[in-house]
C-alpha cells in the first residue's frame, strides 16, 4: 500500500463525485470511539469543504446524510477504493472514511 498523501481538495472532490448516483459501501472509524463497516448507501450528492483539515458530506437516498470532519490525507488504492483519513499533529490517525463499490471483506485490512 502506498503512503497517504495530503488532501488535494479538487482531486478528492472529483473522486467523491464518481460515487454519485451509485450504491456504495462505507467503512468509517473515529478513534477513540467506534466504527461502521459495509454500510451500503445510495449516494445522491457529495461535498468536500474546508481549507485543511477538511470535512466531507454525502447526501444519501431517503434524506440521509453522512459527514466526517478533521480529514487531512487520502489515497485511492489498487482496488479503486477511496480512503480519506484524519491525523493529529503527532501523525496519529483519528478518523478514517473509506468508500467502495464492493463490500469490504471480513478480515481485510482497511
TIMI-2910 file (N, C-alpha, C, CB; in pm, 1 decimal, decimal comma, always signed):
<rs>
+----------+----------+----------+----------+----------+----------+----------+----------+----------+----------+----------+----------+------+
!      n_x !      n_y !      n_z !     ca_x !     ca_y !     ca_z !      c_x !      c_y !      c_z !     cb_x !     cb_y !     cb_z ! resn !
+----------+----------+----------+----------+----------+----------+----------+----------+----------+----------+----------+----------+------+
!    +84,5 !   -117,5 !     +0,0 !     +0,0 !     +0,0 !     +0,0 !    +88,8 !   +123,6 !     +0,0 !    -96,0 !     +0,0 !   +121,6 !  Unk !
!    +62,7 !   +217,4 !    -88,5 !   +139,6 !   +341,1 !    -94,0 !    +96,9 !   +433,5 !    +19,6 !   +121,5 !   +410,9 !   -230,7 !  Unk !
!   +186,5 !   +524,2 !    +60,7 !   +150,4 !   +614,2 !   +171,2 !    +40,9 !   +712,4 !   +129,9 !   +274,0 !   +691,5 !   +219,6 !  Unk !
!    -33,9 !   +756,2 !   +229,2 !   -136,7 !   +856,8 !   +205,0 !    -70,6 !   +988,3 !   +166,1 !   -226,6 !   +875,4 !   +329,8 !  Unk !
!   -142,0 !  +1067,2 !    +89,0 !    -92,5 !  +1199,6 !    +53,1 !   -186,0 !  +1305,6 !   +110,1 !    -80,0 !  +1214,5 !   -100,8 !  Unk !
!   -133,5 !  +1425,6 !   +128,0 !   -215,9 !  +1535,6 !   +178,8 !   -333,3 !  +1558,7 !    +83,7 !   -131,4 !  +1666,1 !   +195,0 !  Unk !
!   -446,9 !  +1592,2 !   +140,8 !   -568,0 !  +1611,0 !    +60,0 !   -548,5 !  +1723,3 !    -40,3 !   -689,1 !  +1640,9 !   +149,7 !  Unk !
!   -576,7 !  +1691,4 !   -163,6 !   -590,9 !  +1788,1 !   -272,2 !   -741,9 !  +1802,3 !   -287,9 !   -517,5 !  +1741,2 !   -409,4 !  Unk !
!   -795,5 !  +1916,4 !   -246,6 !   -940,7 !  +1934,6 !   -239,3 !  -1009,1 !  +1904,1 !   -372,6 !   -973,3 !  +2077,1 !   -196,2 !  Unk !
!   -951,7 !  +1948,4 !   -482,2 !  -1012,2 !  +1924,6 !   -612,7 !  -1009,1 !  +1775,7 !   -648,0 !   -939,8 !  +2006,3 !   -720,6 !  Unk !
!   -896,9 !  +1709,2 !   -625,6 !   -884,7 !  +1567,0 !   -658,3 !   -980,4 !  +1481,7 !   -574,9 !   -740,7 !  +1520,0 !   -636,6 !  Unk !
!   -990,4 !  +1511,5 !   -446,1 !  -1081,1 !  +1435,1 !   -359,8 !  -1225,9 !  +1464,2 !   -398,0 !  -1056,7 !  +1469,0 !   -210,2 !  Unk !
!  -1256,4 !  +1590,0 !   -429,1 !  -1391,9 !  +1624,5 !   -473,1 !  -1431,6 !  +1545,6 !   -597,6 !  -1402,2 !  +1774,9 !   -501,0 !  Unk !
!  -1340,1 !  +1536,9 !   -693,5 !  -1367,4 !  +1460,2 !   -815,8 !  -1382,4 !  +1311,5 !   -786,5 !  -1255,7 !  +1481,7 !   -918,1 !  Unk !
!  -1298,2 !  +1258,7 !   -698,2 !  -1308,5 !  +1117,0 !   -660,9 !  -1442,1 !  +1088,2 !   -593,1 !  -1192,4 !  +1077,0 !   -567,8 !  Unk !
!  -1484,9 !  +1176,3 !   -504,2 !  -1615,0 !  +1159,8 !   -438,1 !  -1728,5 !  +1161,9 !   -540,4 !  -1636,6 !  +1270,6 !   -332,9 !  Unk !
!  -1718,9 !  +1250,3 !   -638,2 !  -1824,2 !  +1262,4 !   -739,5 !  -1844,7 !  +1133,8 !   -818,2 !  -1791,5 !  +1375,1 !   -834,9 !  Unk !
!  -1741,3 !  +1051,6 !   -831,9 !  -1757,1 !   +926,2 !   -907,5 !  -1855,5 !   +831,4 !   -839,2 !  -1621,2 !   +856,6 !   -924,4 !  Unk !
!  -1883,8 !   +853,9 !   -710,5 !  -1977,6 !   +768,7 !   -636,9 !  -2121,5 !   +818,5 !   -644,9 !  -1935,8 !   +759,5 !   -492,1 !  Unk !
!  -2141,5 !   +940,7 !   -695,1 !  -2276,7 !   +994,9 !   -703,9 !  -2362,7 !   +909,3 !   -796,7 !  -2273,3 !  +1140,7 !   -753,4 !  Unk !
!  -2484,4 !   +882,4 !   -752,9 !  -2576,5 !   +801,8 !   -831,7 !  -2550,4 !   +653,1 !   -822,8 !  -2570,3 !   +843,6 !   -973,3 !  Unk !
!  -2462,6 !   +611,8 !   -733,4 !  -2428,1 !   +470,7 !   -721,5 !  -2449,7 !   +419,3 !   -579,4 !  -2283,5 !   +448,4 !   -763,6 !  Unk !
!  -2467,3 !   +288,2 !   -570,8 !  -2468,0 !   +222,4 !   -440,9 !  -2322,5 !   +202,6 !   -401,1 !  -2546,8 !    +85,4 !   -444,6 !  Unk !
!  -2287,8 !   +246,2 !   -280,8 !  -2150,8 !   +233,5 !   -233,0 !  -2150,8 !   +175,1 !    -92,3 !  -2078,8 !   +370,2 !   -235,2 !  Unk !
!  -2036,0 !   +120,9 !    -54,9 !  -2016,4 !    +64,0 !    +78,2 !  -1920,8 !   +154,4 !   +154,5 !  -1961,5 !    -82,6 !    +70,5 !  Unk !
!  -1952,1 !   +172,9 !   +281,8 !  -1875,6 !   +265,4 !   +365,4 !  -1810,6 !   +191,2 !   +480,6 !  -1965,5 !   +377,7 !   +418,7 !  Unk !
!  -1685,5 !   +227,7 !   +504,2 !  -1614,9 !   +190,0 !   +626,1 !  -1573,6 !   +322,0 !   +689,6 !  -1489,2 !    +93,9 !   +597,7 !  Unk !
!  -1612,5 !   +345,9 !   +813,3 !  -1578,3 !   +470,4 !   +882,0 !  -1536,0 !   +440,3 !  +1024,6 !  -1697,2 !   +568,8 !   +880,7 !  Unk !
!  -1434,7 !   +513,1 !  +1071,1 !  -1386,7 !   +497,6 !  +1208,3 !  -1360,7 !   +633,8 !  +1269,5 !  -1259,1 !   +411,5 !  +1212,8 !  Unk !
!  -1387,1 !   +643,1 !  +1399,1 !  -1349,6 !   +757,5 !  +1479,8 !  -1273,6 !   +700,7 !  +1598,2 !  -1475,0 !   +843,3 !  +1524,7 !  Unk !
!  -1151,4 !   +751,1 !  +1622,1 !  -1063,9 !   +693,3 !  +1722,9 !  -1035,3 !   +798,4 !  +1829,2 !   -932,2 !   +641,1 !  +1659,6 !  Unk !
!  -1054,7 !   +772,4 !  +1959,0 !  -1124,5 !   +653,9 !  +2007,5 !  -1273,6 !   +667,6 !  +1981,2 !  -1098,0 !   +632,2 !  +2157,8 !  Unk !
!  -1338,9 !   +559,6 !  +1976,9 !  -1482,6 !   +565,4 !  +1950,6 !  -1534,5 !   +437,6 !  +1891,2 !  -1514,7 !   +679,5 !  +1859,1 !  Unk !
!  -1571,7 !   +442,6 !  +1766,7 !  -1632,8 !   +326,3 !  +1706,5 !  -1611,3 !   +324,5 !  +1557,1 !  -1779,8 !   +321,9 !  +1737,7 !  Unk !
!  -1678,2 !   +228,7 !  +1494,0 !  -1665,1 !   +216,7 !  +1350,2 !  -1792,4 !   +162,0 !  +1288,2 !  -1547,3 !   +128,0 !  +1315,1 !  Unk !
!  -1804,3 !   +183,5 !  +1159,3 !  -1908,8 !   +125,0 !  +1075,4 !  -1837,1 !    +49,2 !   +965,1 !  -2007,4 !   +235,0 !  +1016,7 !  Unk !
!  -1890,3 !    -64,3 !   +924,9 !  -1829,1 !   -140,2 !   +815,3 !  -1939,2 !   -199,9 !   +729,3 !  -1734,8 !   -251,9 !   +869,4 !  Unk !
!  -1922,6 !   -187,6 !   +598,5 !  -2016,3 !   -242,0 !   +499,9 !  -2156,9 !   -184,6 !   +513,0 !  -2022,5 !   -392,0 !   +512,8 !  Unk !
!  -2163,5 !    -58,3 !   +542,8 !  -2291,1 !    +11,5 !   +539,8 !  -2313,8 !    +50,6 !   +394,5 !  -2292,9 !   +137,7 !   +636,5 !  Unk !
!  -2419,3 !     +0,1 !   +334,4 !  -2443,1 !    +32,2 !   +193,2 !  -2545,6 !   +144,6 !   +182,9 !  -2491,8 !    -93,2 !   +115,1 !  Unk !
!  -2513,9 !   +238,5 !    +95,5 !  -2599,4 !   +354,5 !    +74,3 !  -2601,4 !   +389,4 !    -74,0 !  -2551,0 !   +475,2 !   +158,5 !  Unk !
!  -2710,0 !   +449,8 !   -114,9 !  -2719,4 !   +508,0 !   -248,9 !  -2679,9 !   +654,0 !   -233,6 !  -2865,3 !   +492,2 !   -311,8 !  Unk !
!  -2571,2 !   +693,0 !   -296,1 !  -2519,9 !   +829,1 !   -281,4 !  -2582,4 !   +920,3 !   -385,5 !  -2366,5 !   +831,4 !   -293,7 !  Unk !
!  -2641,5 !  +1027,1 !   -337,0 !  -2708,4 !  +1124,2 !   -423,9 !  -2614,9 !  +1240,0 !   -458,3 !  -2835,9 !  +1177,5 !   -356,6 !  Unk !
!  -2542,3 !  +1290,3 !   -358,1 !  -2457,9 !  +1407,3 !   -377,7 !  -2340,0 !  +1400,4 !   -281,6 !  -2538,5 !  +1538,1 !   -356,9 !  Unk !
!  -2225,9 !  +1458,0 !   -321,0 !  -2106,8 !  +1457,1 !   -236,2 !  -2051,4 !  +1598,5 !   -222,3 !  -1999,0 !  +1362,3 !   -294,0 !  Unk !
!  -1985,9 !  +1623,0 !   -109,9 !  -1928,4 !  +1754,8 !    -81,4 !  -1794,1 !  +1738,4 !    -11,6 !  -2024,6 !  +1839,7 !     +5,6 !  Unk !
!  -1704,2 !  +1830,7 !    -38,0 !  -1582,8 !  +1846,3 !    +42,5 !  -1570,7 !  +1995,4 !    +71,9 !  -1453,2 !  +1789,5 !    -32,1 !  Unk !
!  -1536,3 !  +2029,5 !   +194,7 !  -1528,2 !  +2169,6 !   +234,0 !  -1412,1 !  +2189,4 !   +329,7 !  -1660,0 !  +2216,4 !   +298,4 !  Unk !
!  -1373,8 !  +2313,9 !   +346,3 !  -1267,1 !  +2349,8 !   +438,4 !  -1139,2 !  +2383,4 !   +364,0 !  -1242,1 !  +2237,1 !   +536,8 !  Unk !
!  -1043,0 !  +2431,6 !   +442,5 !   -912,0 !  +2466,8 !   +388,2 !   -802,3 !  +2380,7 !   +448,8 !   -882,0 !  +2614,4 !   +412,8 !  Unk !
!   -839,5 !  +2278,9 !   +521,6 !   -746,7 !  +2186,9 !   +585,7 !   -739,9 !  +2215,5 !   +735,0 !   -607,1 !  +2197,4 !   +522,4 !  Unk !
!   -775,1 !  +2119,8 !   +818,3 !   -834,1 !  +1992,2 !   +778,6 !   -969,0 !  +2011,8 !   +708,8 !   -851,2 !  +1901,9 !   +900,8 !  Unk !
!  -1010,4 !  +1907,9 !   +638,6 !  -1129,4 !  +1914,5 !   +555,0 !  -1244,6 !  +1837,0 !   +617,8 !  -1099,4 !  +1860,5 !   +415,4 !  Unk !
!  -1362,5 !  +1858,8 !   +564,0 !  -1478,8 !  +1778,3 !   +601,6 !  -1547,1 !  +1734,6 !   +472,7 !  -1578,0 !  +1858,6 !   +695,2 !  Unk !
!  -1605,0 !  +1616,2 !   +477,7 !  -1680,2 !  +1565,6 !   +363,6 !  -1821,4 !  +1534,4 !   +409,4 !  -1612,2 !  +1439,8 !   +302,0 !  Unk !
!  -1913,6 !  +1537,3 !   +315,4 !  -2051,9 !  +1500,7 !   +344,3 !  -2107,9 !  +1428,2 !   +222,9 !  -2138,2 !  +1626,4 !   +379,9 !  Unk !
!  -2187,6 !  +1327,2 !   +249,5 !  -2256,9 !  +1252,8 !   +145,5 !  -2405,6 !  +1262,3 !   +172,4 !  -2210,0 !  +1104,3 !   +140,2 !  Unk !
!  -2481,1 !  +1303,3 !    +73,0 !  -2627,3 !  +1300,0 !    +85,6 !  -2672,2 !  +1168,4 !    +26,0 !  -2696,9 !  +1423,3 !    +13,7 !  Unk !
!  -2752,6 !  +1095,0 !   +101,5 !  -2797,7 !   +962,6 !    +58,9 !  -2947,9 !   +963,6 !    +32,7 !  -2762,6 !   +856,5 !   +164,8 !  Unk !
!  -2992,2 !   +856,0 !    -29,5 !  -3135,9 !   +844,9 !    -54,7 !  -3211,7 !   +850,2 !    +77,0 !  -3168,8 !   +714,3 !   -130,8 !  Unk !
!  -3337,9 !   +878,3 !    +70,3 !  -3425,1 !   +885,1 !   +188,2 !  -3381,3 !   +991,6 !   +287,9 !  -3429,1 !   +750,8 !   +257,0 !  Unk !
!  -3326,9 !  +1103,0 !   +235,6 !  -3292,8 !  +1220,4 !   +317,1 !  -3181,2 !  +1196,1 !   +418,3 !  -3414,6 !  +1267,4 !   +389,9 !  Unk !
!  -3095,5 !  +1097,4 !   +396,0 !  -2985,8 !  +1070,3 !   +488,5 !  -2861,7 !  +1152,8 !   +457,9 !  -2951,0 !   +923,9 !   +485,2 !  Unk !
!  -2779,6 !  +1171,5 !   +560,7 !  -2652,0 !  +1241,0 !   +547,7 !  -2544,5 !  +1165,9 !   +623,7 !  -2662,8 !  +1385,8 !   +598,5 !  Unk !
!  -2425,1 !  +1163,8 !   +568,7 !  -2307,0 !  +1111,1 !   +637,0 !  -2202,5 !  +1220,7 !   +629,9 !  -2255,0 !   +975,3 !   +572,2 !  Unk !
!  -2142,3 !  +1253,1 !   +743,7 !  -2043,5 !  +1361,6 !   +746,8 !  -1924,0 !  +1318,5 !   +831,4 !  -2106,2 !  +1493,0 !   +803,0 !  Unk !
!  -1805,0 !  +1350,0 !   +783,9 !  -1680,7 !  +1324,9 !   +857,6 !  -1600,1 !  +1453,7 !   +856,3 !  -1598,5 !  +1205,3 !   +795,1 !  Unk !
!  -1532,8 !  +1481,7 !   +967,5 !  -1455,8 !  +1604,6 !   +982,2 !  -1310,7 !  +1574,9 !  +1017,3 !  -1518,2 !  +1693,9 !  +1088,6 !  Unk !
!  -1230,0 !  +1681,2 !  +1014,5 !  -1088,6 !  +1675,7 !  +1053,8 !  -1008,1 !  +1579,0 !   +966,7 !  -1076,8 !  +1634,8 !  +1200,4 !  Unk !
!  -1032,8 !  +1581,4 !   +836,5 !   -964,8 !  +1493,1 !   +741,4 !   -844,0 !  +1564,2 !   +681,7 !  -1061,7 !  +1447,8 !   +629,3 !  Unk !
!   -732,9 !  +1490,5 !   +670,3 !   -607,3 !  +1551,9 !   +627,5 !   -540,6 !  +1482,6 !   +508,7 !   -512,2 !  +1553,8 !   +742,0 !  Unk !
!   -563,3 !  +1353,8 !   +488,8 !   -488,8 !  +1276,0 !   +390,3 !   -582,2 !  +1182,5 !   +313,8 !   -377,1 !  +1195,5 !   +458,6 !  Unk !
!   -535,5 !  +1136,0 !   +197,2 !   -618,9 !  +1045,1 !   +119,1 !   -534,5 !   +956,7 !    +28,1 !   -720,0 !  +1123,9 !    +36,3 !  Unk !
!   -599,5 !   +855,6 !    -25,6 !   -542,3 !   +773,3 !   -132,4 !   -656,1 !   +703,2 !   -204,8 !   -439,4 !   +669,5 !    -75,9 !  Unk !
!   -628,7 !   +662,8 !   -325,4 !   -715,8 !   +572,7 !   -399,4 !   -633,3 !   +446,4 !   -415,4 !   -763,9 !   +633,5 !   -540,3 !  Unk !
!   -680,0 !   +337,0 !   -356,6 !   -598,7 !   +215,2 !   -355,7 !   -607,4 !   +139,5 !   -488,0 !   -642,1 !   +124,4 !   -241,5 !  Unk !
!   -534,7 !    +28,0 !   -494,4 !   -526,2 !    -51,1 !   -617,5 !   -660,4 !   -111,6 !   -657,1 !   -423,8 !   -161,4 !   -601,1 !  Unk !
!   -756,2 !   -116,4 !   -566,3 !   -890,6 !   -166,6 !   -596,9 !   -987,7 !    -52,9 !   -630,6 !   -944,6 !   -247,5 !   -478,5 !  Unk !
!   -937,3 !    +69,8 !   -634,6 !  -1020,3 !   +184,4 !   -668,7 !  -1100,1 !   +241,1 !   -553,1 !  -1112,7 !   +147,0 !   -776,4 !  Unk !
!  -1074,1 !   +193,9 !   -432,2 !  -1145,1 !   +245,3 !   -314,7 !  -1083,4 !   +377,5 !   -271,9 !  -1141,2 !   +143,1 !   -198,0 !  Unk !
!  -1167,9 !   +467,4 !   -224,9 !  -1122,4 !   +597,9 !   -178,0 !  -1110,1 !   +594,8 !    -26,0 !  -1219,6 !   +710,8 !   -223,3 !  Unk !
!   -990,3 !   +620,7 !    +23,8 !   -965,0 !   +627,5 !   +167,2 !   -929,9 !   +770,9 !   +201,3 !   -851,2 !   +529,5 !   +210,4 !  Unk !
!  -1000,8 !   +826,5 !   +298,7 !   -973,3 !   +961,8 !   +347,2 !   -953,9 !   +950,4 !   +497,9 !  -1090,3 !  +1063,6 !   +310,3 !  Unk !
!   -842,9 !  +1002,2 !   +547,9 !   -811,0 !   +988,3 !   +689,9 !   -778,2 !  +1122,8 !   +750,8 !   -694,5 !   +891,9 !   +709,9 !  Unk !
!   -791,9 !  +1129,1 !   +882,1 !   -754,1 !  +1248,4 !   +957,1 !   -649,1 !  +1211,9 !  +1060,4 !   -877,2 !  +1312,7 !  +1024,8 !  Unk !
!   -537,7 !  +1283,0 !  +1057,3 !   -428,7 !  +1260,1 !  +1152,2 !   -413,6 !  +1382,1 !  +1242,1 !   -295,6 !  +1229,9 !  +1078,0 !  Unk !
!   -373,8 !  +1358,9 !  +1367,3 !   -350,0 !  +1471,7 !  +1457,0 !   -211,2 !  +1529,1 !  +1430,6 !   -364,1 !  +1428,6 !  +1605,4 !  Unk !
!   -170,4 !  +1629,4 !  +1508,7 !    -42,2 !  +1695,7 !  +1485,0 !    +78,2 !  +1608,3 !  +1517,6 !    -35,0 !  +1821,6 !  +1565,7 !  Unk !
!    +53,8 !  +1491,5 !  +1579,2 !   +161,1 !  +1396,0 !  +1606,1 !   +160,4 !  +1280,5 !  +1505,7 !   +148,4 !  +1341,6 !  +1748,4 !  Unk !
!    +73,1 !  +1288,8 !  +1403,6 !    +69,3 !  +1186,1 !  +1299,8 !    -15,9 !  +1065,3 !  +1332,5 !   +205,8 !  +1140,8 !  +1271,6 !  Unk !
!    -88,6 !  +1069,3 !  +1444,1 !   -174,9 !   +956,3 !  +1481,7 !   -307,7 !   +966,2 !  +1407,8 !   -198,5 !   +952,9 !  +1635,5 !  Unk !
!   -358,0 !   +853,3 !  +1359,7 !   -485,8 !   +853,0 !  +1289,6 !   -598,7 !   +873,4 !  +1389,8 !   -505,6 !   +720,8 !  +1211,0 !  Unk !
!   -690,8 !   +965,2 !  +1356,1 !   -802,9 !   +996,1 !  +1443,7 !   -936,6 !   +963,7 !  +1377,4 !   -799,0 !  +1142,7 !  +1484,0 !  Unk !
!   -942,7 !   +974,6 !  +1245,7 !  -1064,1 !   +942,4 !  +1171,1 !  -1025,0 !   +874,0 !  +1040,9 !  -1149,0 !  +1070,2 !  +1143,4 !  Unk !
!  -1112,3 !   +786,2 !   +995,2 !  -1091,2 !   +719,4 !   +866,5 !  -1226,3 !   +701,3 !   +799,9 !  -1018,6 !   +581,9 !   +884,2 !  Unk !
!  -1227,9 !   +720,6 !   +669,9 !  -1351,3 !   +707,2 !   +592,7 !  -1313,3 !   +644,6 !   +459,2 !  -1424,2 !   +846,5 !   +573,0 !  Unk !
!  -1378,9 !   +534,8 !   +424,6 !  -1347,0 !   +465,8 !   +300,7 !  -1473,2 !   +434,3 !   +224,2 !  -1268,5 !   +338,3 !   +328,3 !  Unk !
!  -1468,1 !   +455,9 !    +93,5 !  -1579,7 !   +425,7 !     +2,8 !  -1536,3 !   +320,0 !    -97,3 !  -1628,3 !   +553,8 !    -70,9 !  Unk !
!  -1627,5 !   +228,2 !   -126,2 !  -1601,2 !   +122,1 !   -222,3 !  -1730,7 !    +86,0 !   -293,9 !  -1540,2 !     -2,2 !   -152,7 !  Unk !
!  -1718,0 !    +41,2 !   -417,1 !  -1835,9 !     -7,6 !   -489,5 !  -1865,8 !   -152,4 !   -456,6 !  -1816,3 !     +8,0 !   -639,4 !  Unk !
!  -1773,1 !   -218,9 !   -385,1 !  -1791,4 !   -358,6 !   -343,5 !  -1779,2 !   -366,3 !   -192,0 !  -1686,8 !   -452,9 !   -412,4 !  Unk !
!  -1845,1 !   -464,4 !   -130,0 !  -1833,5 !   -478,3 !    +16,5 !  -1688,9 !   -504,5 !    +57,5 !  -1924,1 !   -592,8 !    +67,6 !  Unk !
!  -1654,5 !   -460,2 !   +177,6 !  -1524,7 !   -489,8 !   +236,0 !  -1529,1 !   -632,3 !   +287,4 !  -1488,3 !   -389,2 !   +349,8 !  Unk !
!  -1423,0 !   -707,7 !   +267,6 !  -1419,8 !   -847,1 !   +308,5 !  -1384,9 !   -859,6 !   +455,6 !  -1320,3 !   -925,0 !   +224,2 !  Unk !
!  -1440,5 !   -961,8 !   +520,2 !  -1410,1 !   -987,6 !   +661,0 !  -1261,6 !  -1017,5 !   +674,3 !  -1495,8 !  -1105,7 !   +716,7 !  Unk !
!  -1197,3 !   -955,4 !   +770,7 !  -1055,3 !   -978,2 !   +794,7 !   -964,9 !   -899,1 !   +703,5 !  -1024,6 !  -1122,0 !   +780,2 !  Unk !
!  -1021,2 !   -827,4 !   +610,3 !   -942,3 !   -747,8 !   +516,6 !   -892,8 !   -622,0 !   +586,6 !  -1025,5 !   -711,5 !   +390,5 !  Unk !
!   -765,1 !   -590,0 !   +568,2 !   -710,9 !   -467,8 !   +625,9 !   -767,6 !   -348,4 !   +551,0 !   -556,1 !   -467,6 !   +621,0 !  Unk !
!   -808,6 !   -249,1 !   +626,7 !   -865,4 !   -127,3 !   +566,0 !   -766,4 !    -15,1 !   +580,6 !  -1001,1 !    -88,6 !   +631,0 !  Unk !
+----------+----------+----------+----------+----------+----------+----------+----------+----------+----------+----------+----------+------+
</rs>
